[in-house]
Structures are given as structure tokens and as C-alpha cells.
């Protein structure tokens, strides 16, 4: 579980210029997220300056260096975590 099809990064990018990274363990679902993001960007659905990308990873070992994020969000994920 993770970003799935990318609603949180896309919602954030729609309301403010952000550099957002969506993370999920499923590479196939991230392909769908990238397709949706491209369609939304083409339709002008994001604030100018927003950038979104998707990476394979999981909550236990995020593919980001320590202290490299200003904000991390989680929605509907904690009930799926063992630790």
C-alpha cells in the first residue's frame, strides 16, 4: 500500500505549487498514477510550478534521504502496517 493512483500528491499540486513524490510498493499501480498525473497536467489541473513524480518504495524504508522532506502524508495506511 502507498500512494496508489496518486490522489494526495495531485490534490496538493492542484492547490499550491509543490514538488511532490508519491511512493508505493506496486510499480504497476504507479504506472496508472503517472498516466492520471499526465492527463491532469495536460488539462491544467495543477498550480504553476508543481511537479509530481512517483517512486517504488515502502513505508518502512522510504527511498528518500533523511531530512529531505518538508512534509509527509499518510492516508488510509496505518491500519495496514505491522510496526
Buried (B, 14 or more C-beta within 10 A) or exposed (E): BBBBBBEBBBEBBEEEEBBBBBBBBBEEBBEBBBEBBEEBBEEEBBEEEBEBBBBEBBBEEBEEEEEEEEEEEEEEEEEEEEE
